[in-house]
Amino acid sequence: CTRLEKTERKVSGVLPYVPLTRSERGAAIWREIKAFFGISDSFPHAQLLAHSERMKTVTFVTAPARLALDAAGGQAHTPLTVVTAGTRMFEENHCPYAACSYRLCTDGLRFVQPYMTQRVVELDRRTMKLLLKDGGLEDPHIPSSISDLAPGSLAAYCGTEMGVLWRGRTQVKLWVTPEEAASMLARLSVEDDQ
């Protein structure tokens, strides 16, 4: 078995990327996400893609990349199989008490946050540092700007630092890796020293 044959076997089971809103199910997913996060109509949702069947992860590509994928997919001969594309924007999240079945992804937050009119909170430095050090907060230590929100994913920022939070029933978790948390904490500490 050659390396090419191994690669072809891996790729053969990959479902193609399609524009999220091309299917009825994808359009319903977009309406749910858009309503929950209050995403404005000016957001370029035509650049959102998902694998045609699973739609577990919704990715965001640039407009030129979307055009290239459309052009390559339209070829009658040898269609282009795209294994991965874009930046993860939303991911399916099976949480029985959350109103939206998708959560924000840290990777795509900088692209969607300017278009969000809901579920965006500004945190003071003390709260952001606590979240970065401890990973989360529990009631009654959750700020009212977060505790007043329904459970689910939300964007939080403190100065130039931005992150994804998960609002559970009784706690809030910051969804960043330990390395990202350490880096963000260091940047906040440098700003404090200035």
SERO-4910 file (N, C-alpha, C, O; in steps of 0.05 Angstrom, whole numbers):
BEGIN
 pado doro    nc1    nc2    nc3   cac1   cac2   cac3    cc1    cc2    cc3    oc1    oc2    oc3
  Cys    A     17    -23      0      0      0      0     18     25      0     35     28     18
  Thr    A     14     42    -19     31     66    -22     20     89     -4     -3     87      6
  Arg    A     36    109      0     28    132     16      3    145      3    -15    154     17
  Leu    A      3    147    -24    -20    159    -38    -45    143    -33    -66    155    -28
  Glu    A    -44    117    -34    -67    100    -29    -78    104      0   -102    104      4
  Lys    A    -60    106     19    -68    111     47    -82    138     50   -103    140     63
  Thr    A    -71    158     37    -84    184     38   -111    184     24   -130    195     35
  Glu    A   -113    170      2   -139    168    -12   -160    154      4   -183    162      4
  Arg    A   -152    134     20   -171    120     37   -181    138     59   -204    138     66
  Lys    A   -162    154     71   -170    173     92   -190    193     82   -210    200     95
  Val    A   -185    204     58   -201    225     47   -228    215     36   -247    230     34
  Ser    A   -229    190     28   -253    179     15   -278    181     33   -300    183     22
  Gly    A   -275    181     59   -298    182     77   -306    210     85   -325    214    100
  Val    A   -290    230     76   -295    258     84   -318    269     68   -319    268     43
  Leu    A   -337    280     82   -360    293     69   -352    320     59   -335    334     71
  Pro    A   -363    329     36   -355    355     25   -365    378     42   -386    376     55
  Tyr    A   -350    400     41   -360    424     53   -381    437     35   -379    436     11
  Val    A   -401    447     48   -422    461     33   -429    487     48   -425    488     72
  Pro    A   -439    507     34   -448    531     48   -469    523     69   -487    508     63
  Leu    A   -467    534     93   -485    526    115   -514    529    107   -530    512    113
  Thr    A   -521    551     95   -549    557     90   -559    545     64   -582    550     56
  Arg    A   -543    528     51   -552    516     26   -574    495     31   -592    491     14
  Ser    A   -573    481     53   -593    461     60   -614    472     79   -609    492     93
  Glu    A   -637    460     80   -658    468     99   -648    466    128   -653    484    144
  Arg    A   -635    444    134   -624    440    161   -604    461    168   -604    472    190
  Gly    A   -586    467    149   -565    487    154   -577    515    158   -568    530    175
  Ala    A   -598    521    142   -611    547    145   -624    549    173   -624    570    185
  Ala    A   -636    527    182   -648    527    209   -627    531    231   -631    545    250
  Ile    A   -604    518    227   -582    521    246   -573    550    247   -569    561    268
  Trp    A   -570    563    223   -561    590    222   -582    609    236   -574    627    251
  Arg    A   -607    604    231   -628    621    245   -626    618    275   -628    638    289
  Glu    A   -621    594    285   -618    589    314   -594    604    325   -596    618    345
  Ile    A   -571    602    312   -547    615    320   -550    645    319   -543    659    338
  Lys    A   -560    655    297   -563    684    293   -582    696    314   -575    717    325
  Ala    A   -604    683    321   -622    693    341   -610    693    369   -613    712    384
  Phe    A   -596    671    375   -585    667    403   -564    688    408   -563    700    430
  Phe    A   -546    692    389   -523    710    394   -529    739    384   -512    757    386
  Gly    A   -553    743    372   -560    770    362   -541    779    340   -533    802    340
  Ile    A   -535    761    322   -516    768    300   -531    785    279   -552    778    270
  Ser    A   -519    808    273   -532    827    254   -533    816    226   -518    798    218
  Asp    A   -551    827    210   -554    819    182   -530    825    165   -526    812    144
  Ser    A   -513    843    174   -489    850    158   -466    829    160   -447    831    145
  Phe    A   -469    810    178   -449    789    180   -449    773    154   -470    765    144
  Pro    A   -425    767    142   -424    752    117   -429    722    120   -411    706    117
  His    A   -454    715    126   -461    687    132   -457    668    108   -456    644    111
  Ala    A   -455    680     84   -451    663     60   -423    650     61   -418    631     46
  Gln    A   -406    660     79   -379    650     81   -377    628    102   -355    618    108
  Leu    A   -400    620    114   -400    598    133   -403    571    118   -420    569    100
  Leu    A   -387    552    126   -388    525    113   -392    504    135   -385    509    158
  Ala    A   -402    481    126   -404    458    144   -402    433    127   -408    434    103
  His    A   -394    411    139   -395    386    125   -424    379    120   -441    383    137
  Ser    A   -430    370     96   -457    368     87   -476    352    104   -500    359    106
  Glu    A   -468    332    117   -486    315    133   -485    321    163   -505    326    176
  Arg    A   -461    321    174   -458    324    203   -465    351    214   -480    354    233
  Met    A   -454    372    201   -457    399    210   -450    403    239   -462    419    253
  Lys    A   -431    388    248   -422    390    276   -406    415    281   -410    429    301
  Thr    A   -389    422    261   -373    446    264   -379    465    240   -380    456    217
  Val    A   -383    490    247   -388    510    226   -363    527    224   -353    538    244
  Thr    A   -352    529    200   -327    544    196   -332    568    179   -352    571    165
  Phe    A   -314    587    181   -316    612    167   -292    615    148   -269    611    157
  Val    A   -297    621    123   -275    624    104   -277    653     92   -297    666     94
  Thr    A   -255    662     81   -255    688     68   -272    687     43   -277    665     32
  Ala    A   -280    710     33   -296    711      8   -281    699    -16   -293    683    -31
  Pro    A   -255    705    -20   -240    692    -42   -239    661    -39   -240    647    -59
  Ala    A   -235    652    -14   -234    623    -10   -261    610    -17   -262    589    -29
  Arg    A   -283    623     -9   -310    613    -15   -313    612    -46   -324    592    -56
  Leu    A   -304    632    -60   -307    632    -89   -290    609   -102   -299    595   -120
  Ala    A   -266    605    -91   -249    583   -101   -262    556    -95   -261    538   -113
  Leu    A   -273    552    -72   -286    527    -65   -311    522    -83   -315    500    -92
  Asp    A   -326    543    -88   -349    541   -106   -340    533   -134   -352    516   -147
  Ala    A   -319    546   -144   -309    541   -171   -298    513   -173   -304    499   -193
  Ala    A   -283    504   -153   -272    477   -154   -293    456   -151   -291    435   -164
  Gly    A   -313    461   -135   -335    442   -132   -353    439   -156   -366    419   -159
  Gly    A   -353    460   -173   -370    459   -196   -358    445   -220   -371    442   -241
  Gln    A   -333    436   -218   -320    423   -241   -333    395   -245   -337    380   -225
  Ala    A   -339    388   -269   -351    362   -275   -330    340   -272   -338    318   -264
  His    A   -306    345   -277   -285    325   -275   -271    328   -247   -268    351   -237
  Thr    A   -262    307   -236   -247    306   -211   -254    329   -192   -239    349   -191
  Pro    A   -275    326   -177   -282    347   -157   -260    349   -135   -248    330   -128
  Leu    A   -257    373   -125   -238    378   -104   -249    369    -77   -271    377    -70
  Thr    A   -235    351    -64   -243    343    -37   -229    359    -16   -204    358    -14
  Val    A   -244    376     -2   -232    393     18   -235    380     45   -258    375     55
  Val    A   -213    374     57   -213    359     83   -218    379    106   -233    373    124
  Thr    A   -206    402    104   -210    422    125   -208    450    112   -192    454     94
  Ala    A   -224    468    121   -223    495    110   -233    515    131   -251    509    147
  Gly    A   -221    538    131   -230    560    147   -224    559    177   -208    542    186
  Thr    A   -236    577    191   -233    580    220   -258    570    234   -280    577    226
  Arg    A   -255    553    254   -278    543    269   -292    567    282   -281    582    297
  Met    A   -318    569    275   -334    591    285   -354    582    307   -356    595    328
  Phe    A   -369    561    301   -389    550    319   -386    520    320   -379    507    299
  Glu    A   -391    508    342   -390    479    345   -415    469    360   -424    481    378
  Glu    A   -425    446    350   -449    435    362   -443    428    391   -421    418    398
  Asn    A   -462    433    408   -459    429    437   -485    418    448   -505    432    450
  His    A   -484    393    455   -508    380    465   -511    385    495   -501    370    512
  Cys    A   -525    406    501   -530    414    529   -561    417    532   -573    434    520
  Pro    A   -573    400    549   -602    400    550   -614    426    561   -637    431    556
  Tyr    A   -599    442    576   -611    466    587   -603    492    573   -611    513    581
  Ala    A   -587    490    552   -579    514    536   -599    518    514   -609    499    501
  Ala    A   -605    543    509   -625    550    488   -615    547    460   -631    546    441
  Cys    A   -589    545    456   -577    543    430   -560    518    429   -545    513    448
  Ser    A   -562    502    408   -548    477    407   -519    480    395   -506    461    390
  Tyr    A   -511    505    392   -484    511    382   -470    531    401   -484    548    413
  Arg    A   -444    528    404   -429    546    421   -408    561    404   -401    552    382
  Leu    A   -399    583    414   -378    598    400   -352    583    402   -347    568    421
  Cys    A   -335    587    383   -307    576    384   -288    599    387   -291    620    374
  Thr    A   -268    596    404   -248    617    408   -235    625    382   -230    649    378
  Asp    A   -229    606    365   -215    611    340   -230    632    323   -217    650    311
  Gly    A   -256    631    322   -271    649    305   -283    673    318   -297    689    306
  Leu    A   -278    675    344   -291    697    360   -285    725    349   -303    742    347
  Arg    A   -260    729    340   -253    756    331   -267    763    305   -270    787    299
  Phe    A   -277    743    290   -291    749    265   -321    755    270   -333    772    256
  Val    A   -333    742    289   -362    745    294   -369    765    316   -391    777    315
  Gln    A   -352    769    335   -358    787    358   -367    815    349   -385    826    361
  Pro    A   -354    827    329   -363    854    322   -392    855    311   -405    876    311
  Tyr    A   -403    832    303   -430    831    293   -451    822    314   -475    821    309
  Met    A   -441    815    338   -459    805    359   -471    828    374   -458    846    383
  Thr    A   -498    826    377   -512    847    393   -522    836    419   -533    851    436
  Gln    A   -519    810    424   -527    797    449   -505    778    458   -488    770    442
  Arg    A   -505    772    483   -486    753    495   -457    761    492   -439    744    488
  Val    A   -452    787    494   -425    798    495   -423    814    521   -439    832    526
  Val    A   -404    807    538   -402    821    564   -373    832    567   -354    820    559
  Glu    A   -372    856    579   -346    867    586   -341    860    615   -357    864    633
  Leu    A   -317    850    620   -309    842    647   -289    861    658   -272    872    643
  Asp    A   -290    866    684   -269    882    696   -244    865    699   -245    840    696
  Arg    A   -221    877    703   -195    863    704   -195    842    726   -184    820    722
  Arg    A   -206    848    749   -206    829    771   -221    804    763   -211    782    768
  Thr    A   -244    806    751   -260    783    743   -246    767    722   -245    742    723
  Met    A   -235    781    702   -221    767    680   -197    752    692   -192    729    684
  Lys    A   -182    764    710   -159    750    722   -168    726    738   -155    705    737
  Leu    A   -190    728    753   -200    705    768   -207    682    749   -201    659    754
  Leu    A   -221    689    727   -228    668    707   -203    655    695   -202    631    691
  Leu    A   -183    672    689   -159    661    678   -143    644    697   -131    624    689
  Lys    A   -143    651    723   -128    636    743   -143    611    751   -130    589    753
  Asp    A   -169    613    756   -184    591    766   -200    575    745   -209    553    751
  Gly    A   -202    586    722   -217    573    700   -247    578    701   -261    573    681
  Gly    A   -257    587    724   -286    592    726   -294    605    752   -278    610    769
  Leu    A   -320    611    753   -332    623    777   -358    609    783   -371    599    765
  Glu    A   -365    608    808   -391    596    816   -408    617    829   -399    637    840
  Asp    A   -435    612    828   -453    629    843   -445    630    872   -437    609    882
  Pro    A   -446    651    886   -457    677    879   -435    697    869   -440    721    868
  His    A   -412    687    860   -390    704    852   -391    712    822   -373    724    812
  Ile    A   -412    704    809   -415    710    780   -426    738    777   -446    744    789
  Pro    A   -413    755    761   -423    782    757   -451    781    746   -458    763    731
  Ser    A   -468    801    753   -496    801    743   -498    803    713   -517    794    701
  Ser    A   -477    815    700   -478    817    671   -478    790    658   -486    787    635
  Ile    A   -468    770    673   -468    742    663   -490    726    675   -504    711    661
  Ser    A   -495    729    701   -515    713    714   -543    719    704   -561    702    706
  Asp    A   -547    743    693   -573    750    682   -579    736    655   -602    736    645
  Leu    A   -558    725    642   -561    712    616   -570    683    620   -564    670    640
  Ala    A   -584    673    600   -592    645    599   -567    628    595   -547    637    584
  Pro    A   -567    603    604   -544    585    600   -537    583    570   -554    584    553
  Gly    A   -511    580    566   -500    577    539   -474    592    535   -463    603    555
  Ser    A   -465    593    511   -440    606    504   -443    636    502   -464    646    495
  Leu    A   -421    650    509   -421    679    505   -393    689    502   -373    675    508
  Ala    A   -390    713    491   -364    726    487   -359    745    510   -377    759    519
  Ala    A   -334    746    520   -327    764    541   -301    778    533   -283    766    520
  Tyr    A   -299    803    541   -274    818    536   -267    835    559   -283    844    575
  Cys    A   -241    841    561   -230    859    581   -207    873    567   -186    862    562
  Gly    A   -211    898    561   -192    913    545   -190    900    517   -210    897    503
  Thr    A   -166    891    510   -161    878    484   -163    848    486   -163    835    465
  Glu    A   -165    837    510   -167    808    513   -196    799    509   -215    811    519
  Met    A   -199    777    495   -226    767    488   -226    737    492   -206    723    487
  Gly    A   -248    726    501   -250    697    505   -279    688    504   -298    704    504
  Val    A   -282    662    503   -309    649    502   -314    639    530   -298    625    542
  Leu    A   -338    645    540   -347    635    566   -370    616    562   -385    618    542
  Trp    A   -373    597    581   -397    580    581   -412    587    607   -401    583    629
  Arg    A   -436    595    603   -454    601    626   -470    577    632   -489    570    617
  Gly    A   -463    563    653   -478    539    662   -501    548    681   -506    572    683
  Arg    A   -513    529    694   -535    537    712   -525    550    737   -538    569    747
  Thr    A   -502    542    747   -492    553    772   -462    562    770   -451    570    790
  Gln    A   -451    561    747   -423    569    744   -417    580    716   -433    577    698
  Val    A   -394    592    714   -384    603    689   -356    593    685   -340    594    703
  Lys    A   -351    583    661   -324    572    654   -313    588    631   -328    595    612
  Leu    A   -287    593    632   -273    606    610   -262    583    592   -247    566    602
  Trp    A   -268    584    566   -260    562    548   -234    570    534   -235    578    511
  Val    A   -212    568    548   -186    572    535   -168    550    546   -172    539    567
  Thr    A   -147    545    531   -127    525    540   -111    537    563   -110    562    566
  Pro    A    -98    521    579    -81    532    600    -59    550    590    -52    570    602
  Glu    A    -49    544    566    -28    560    554    -39    588    546    -26    608    551
  Glu    A    -63    588    534    -76    613    527    -82    630    552    -78    654    552
  Ala    A    -91    617    573    -98    631    598    -73    644    610    -74    667    618
  Ala    A    -51    629    610    -26    640    620    -16    664    604     -7    684    615
  Ser    A    -19    662    578    -11    684    560    -28    708    565    -18    731    566
  Met    A    -55    704    566    -73    727    571    -68    740    598    -68    764    601
  Leu    A    -63    723    618    -58    733    645    -32    750    646    -31    771    658
  Ala    A    -12    740    632     13    755    630      9    782    617     20    802    626
  Arg    A     -6    783    595    -11    808    581    -27    828    599    -21    851    600
  Leu    A    -46    818    614    -61    835    632    -43    845    655    -46    868    663
  Ser    A    -25    829    664     -7    837    686     12    858    676     19    877    691
  Val    A     22    856    651     40    876    640     25    903    638     36    924    644
  Glu    A      0    902    629    -16    926    627    -20    939    655    -21    963    657
  Asp    A    -23    922    676    -26    932    703     -1    947    712     -3    967    727
  Asp    A     22    937    704     48    949    712     53    975    698     70    991    708
  Gln    A     40    980    676     46   1005    661     31   1029    672     33   1051    661
***
